[in-house]
Amino acid sequence: MNEETYDERLNEINMKLNKLLSLSPLVEDLNVQFASLKEENTQLRKSLQWATDEAKDLRKIQKETKTELDNMKAKLLTVDQQLQKQTTRNIKIEVQSRRSNVKFFNVKETEATNNSYETEKVLKQLLIKRL
């Protein structure tokens, strides 16, 4: 090989080597960015796993709360039915007890009618006179 061709070849190799050396900082920068992206990806995966676990826990709590609410609704319905039965029973007892009572209106009370015997006596006289 002649020397001129050899020098040209050497210059060409030097130019290519200089280009490669000029790209070296870019490659280093890309390596740093890649490492940063890798770390960010790891952090995002951890965050996603935490969020997934949290969602599972919330679903479990929601299911337990729904079950508890359903139980409370059933108990409330039972208590409401018992209250209705007791109310009906109380009304029947009150009606039955009032059935035996007779009310008199427009009868003037006197001082002598402060006990049940005197009241009964006054009412008997009233009934005898009026009926």
ABEGO torsion letter per residue (X at the ends): XBAAAAAAAAAAAAAAAAAAAAAAAAAAAAAAAAAAAAAAAAAAAAAAAAAAAAAAAAAAAAAAAAAAAAAAAAAAAAAAAAAAAAAAAAAAAAAAAAAABBBBBGBBBBAAAABAAAAAAAAAAAAAAAX
